[in-house]
Amino acid sequence: MASAVRDLELDLDAFEGPFDLLLTLLLKDAISPSEIDIADIVVAFVDRLAQRDELDLDACGEFLVLIAALLELKARQLFPEEDAELAELEPEEAAEELARRLAEYRRMKLAAQWLREQLEDQRERYFRLGPAPLAPEPERRLAAQEPLRLAEALRGLAVEPPHVSLSHMALRFPPVAQFVERFRALLRKRRVFDFDAEVHGLSRVEQAVAFLALLELRKEGEIALSQAAPFAPIRISRGEPAVAAAEDSRPDEGRMPQWNARSA
């Protein structure tokens, strides 16, 4: 290899040193070809040739071979699938495929250049957004309609909806006096009875009204309530109005006030 190529000093982003060392590192996979900028190597070699008085054709040929091999390595790394497809082709077919791809690349490059020129020429132009003022309005066509079906649908909407009864949502409270008379009649027959046994089978609302009747009778002093323990059955017995009346007839002097159902 010519001395001009072997001793070519490179100052790249991923490598700094002679070209010979760079090739060695690439062959040993110490440096990835994708990290090397081929254009910088070419510029460095051209600058090296410009410093000499005569053109070294041998060095140029060696450099072209090496730089082509480097480009092939980089292309195979960047496009592994395409490299596998080309490897299955014959030499003549591979050359034709390469020529086709180069022609396609040239067309894309020319198209990009044309788009860039158009962008530069029309940079000062502004386009109004929205439909064109003379754009034809599309004709709205309705499908064939049946007047009888439309009249039938309107007739169904005109019918008044059925009345919805809300009676099942109303709470009906029986009168308290009904249970008061019922408990008085029980006390005339029996001296003691259980509240739970008497309201068994009634609704929760009727049981609440029956309990209010008990409180009313207790307030009047007609009954006495007893319960052995919390949540135990409530026992109802006859009251002693005579004793209560005697206590009420005593003078208030020297007597401590006591709480009772009536004071509540």
C-alpha positions in Angstrom: 0.0 0.0 0.0 1.3 3.4 -0.9 2.9 5.5 1.9 0.5 8.4 1.2 -2.5 6.2 2.1 -0.8 4.3 5.0 0.4 7.4 6.8 -2.7 9.5 6.2 -3.5 11.2 9.5 -7.2 11.3 10.3 -9.1 13.5 12.9 -12.6 12.1 13.1 -15.3 12.1 15.8 -14.8 8.4 16.6 -11.1 8.0 15.7 -7.9 10.0 15.6 -4.7 8.5 14.1 -3.4 7.0 10.8 -5.6 5.4 8.2 -3.7 2.1 8.5 -4.7 1.8 12.2 -8.3 2.6 11.4 -8.5 -0.2 8.9 -7.0 -2.6 11.4 -9.6 -1.6 14.1 -12.4 -2.0 11.6 -11.3 -5.5 10.6 -11.1 -6.5 14.3 -14.6 -5.0 15.0 -13.1 -2.7 17.5 -14.9 0.2 15.8 -18.3 0.1 14.1 -18.3 1.2 10.4 -21.4 3.2 11.2 -19.4 5.5 13.5 -17.0 6.5 10.7 -17.7 9.4 8.4 -16.4 8.4 5.0 -16.6 11.9 3.6 -14.1 13.2 6.1 -11.6 10.5 5.1 -12.0 11.5 1.4 -11.5 15.2 2.2 -8.4 14.4 4.2 -6.9 12.3 1.4 -7.7 15.0 -1.2 -6.0 17.7 1.0 -3.0 15.3 1.3 -2.7 15.1 -2.5 -3.0 18.8 -2.9 0.1 19.3 -0.9 2.2 17.3 -3.4 3.6 18.6 -6.7 2.7 15.5 -8.7 -0.3 13.1 -8.6 0.4 9.6 -7.2 -1.9 7.4 -9.3 -0.9 4.2 -7.3 -1.9 5.9 -4.1 -5.2 7.0 -5.6 -6.0 3.5 -6.8 -5.2 2.0 -3.5 -7.3 4.6 -1.7 -10.3 4.0 -4.0 -10.2 0.3 -3.4 -10.0 0.7 0.4 -12.6 3.4 0.6 -14.9 1.2 -1.6 -14.5 -1.7 0.7 -15.2 0.6 3.7 -18.4 1.8 2.0 -19.5 -1.8 1.4 -18.9 -2.7 5.1 -20.9 0.3 6.2 -23.7 -0.4 3.8 -24.0 -4.0 4.9 -24.2 -2.9 8.5 -26.8 -0.3 7.9 -28.9 -2.5 5.6 -28.4 -6.2 6.6 -31.6 -7.4 5.0 -30.8 -6.0 1.6 -27.3 -7.4 1.9 -28.7 -10.9 2.4 -30.9 -10.4 -0.7 -28.0 -9.3 -2.8 -25.9 -12.3 -1.6 -28.4 -14.7 -3.1 -28.1 -13.1 -6.6 -25.7 -13.9 -9.3 -23.0 -11.3 -10.1 -24.8 -10.0 -13.1 -28.1 -9.8 -11.3 -26.5 -8.1 -8.4 -24.9 -5.5 -10.7 -28.3 -4.8 -12.3 -30.0 -4.6 -8.9 -27.3 -2.2 -7.7 -27.7 -0.1 -10.9 -31.5 0.0 -10.3 -31.1 1.2 -6.8 -28.6 3.8 -7.8 -31.0 5.1 -10.4 -33.8 5.2 -7.8 -31.6 7.0 -5.4 -30.7 9.6 -8.1 -34.5 10.2 -8.7 -35.2 10.7 -5.0 -32.2 13.1 -4.8 -33.4 15.1 -7.8 -37.0 15.2 -6.3 -35.7 16.4 -3.0 -33.7 19.1 -4.7 -36.8 20.2 -6.7 -38.9 20.4 -3.6 -36.2 22.4 -1.9 -36.1 24.9 -4.8 -39.9 25.2 -4.8 -39.9 25.9 -1.0 -37.3 28.6 -1.5 -39.2 30.2 -4.4 -42.6 30.2 -2.7 -41.4 31.1 0.8 -43.1 34.5 0.7 -46.4 33.1 -0.6 -49.4 32.6 1.7 -52.4 30.4 1.0 -55.9 31.1 2.3 -57.3 28.1 4.3 -60.9 27.1 3.6 -63.0 26.0 0.6 -62.7 27.8 -2.7 -65.4 30.5 -3.2 -66.5 29.0 -6.5 -66.4 25.4 -5.4 -69.6 23.6 -6.5 -72.0 22.7 -3.7 -72.9 19.1 -3.6 -76.5 18.3 -4.2 -78.2 16.6 -1.3 -80.3 13.8 -2.4 -82.8 12.1 -0.1 -83.8 8.6 -0.5 -87.4 7.8 -1.4 -89.7 8.3 1.5 -93.0 6.7 2.4 -95.6 9.3 3.7 -97.7 6.6 5.3 -94.9 5.4 7.5 -94.1 9.0 8.5 -97.8 9.6 9.4 -97.8 6.4 11.4 -94.7 7.4 13.4 -96.2 10.8 14.1 -99.5 9.2 15.2 -97.6 7.0 17.7 -95.9 10.1 19.2 -99.2 11.9 19.6 -100.7 9.2 21.9 -100.7 10.2 25.5 -98.5 8.0 27.7 -100.3 5.8 30.2 -100.7 7.1 33.7 -98.1 5.8 36.1 -99.4 5.0 39.5 -97.2 6.0 42.4 -99.5 4.6 45.1 -97.0 1.8 45.9 -94.4 4.5 46.9 -96.7 6.2 49.4 -96.4 5.3 53.1 -99.7 4.8 54.9 -99.6 5.4 58.6 -102.5 3.8 60.6 -103.9 6.1 63.3 -102.3 6.0 66.7 -105.7 5.9 68.4 -106.4 2.5 66.8 -103.5 0.9 68.7 -104.3 2.9 71.9 -107.8 1.4 72.0 -106.4 -2.0 71.1 -103.9 -2.0 74.0 -106.6 -0.7 76.4 -108.9 -3.6 75.5 -106.0 -6.1 76.1 -105.3 -4.6 79.5 -109.0 -5.0 80.4 -108.7 -8.7 79.6 -105.1 -9.4 80.8 -103.0 -7.6 83.4 -99.7 -8.2 81.5 -98.8 -8.9 77.8 -95.7 -8.8 75.5 -95.4 -6.0 73.0 -93.5 -8.2 70.5 -96.2 -10.9 70.5 -98.9 -8.4 69.8 -97.1 -6.7 66.8 -95.8 -9.9 65.3 -96.7 -10.0 61.6 -97.3 -6.3 61.3 -95.2 -4.1 58.9 -92.4 -1.9 60.2 -94.6 1.2 59.9 -97.4 -0.4 61.9 -95.0 -1.5 64.6 -93.6 2.0 64.8 -97.1 3.5 65.2 -97.9 0.8 67.9 -94.8 1.8 69.8 -96.0 5.5 69.7 -99.3 4.3 71.2 -97.4 2.7 74.1 -95.6 6.0 74.7 -98.9 7.8 74.7 -100.4 5.3 77.3 -97.2 5.6 79.4 -97.4 9.3 79.3 -101.0 9.2 80.6 -99.9 6.7 83.4 -102.2 4.0 82.2 -99.5 1.4 81.6 -96.1 0.4 83.0 -93.2 -0.8 80.8 -90.5 -3.2 81.8 -87.6 -4.8 80.0 -85.2 -7.4 81.5 -82.3 -6.4 79.3 -81.5 -4.3 76.3 -83.3 -5.6 73.2 -85.3 -8.0 75.4 -89.1 -8.3 75.0 -91.0 -5.3 76.3 -93.7 -6.3 78.9 -96.7 -4.1 79.4 -98.8 -4.1 82.5 -101.5 -2.0 84.0 -100.5 1.3 85.6 -101.5 2.6 89.0 -103.2 5.9 88.4 -104.4 6.1 92.1 -100.8 6.1 93.3 -99.8 8.6 90.7 -102.7 10.8 91.7 -101.8 10.6 95.4 -98.2 11.6 94.7 -99.4 14.5 92.6 -101.6 15.7 95.4 -98.7 16.0 97.9 -97.4 19.5 98.5 -94.3 20.4 96.5 -92.4 21.7 99.5 -89.4 19.7 100.5 -89.8 17.3 97.6 -87.0 16.8 95.0 -88.1 17.0 91.4 -88.0 13.6 89.7 -87.9 12.8 86.0 -90.8 10.9 84.5 -92.3 10.3 81.2 -94.7 13.2 81.6 -91.9 15.7 82.3 -90.1 14.5 79.2 
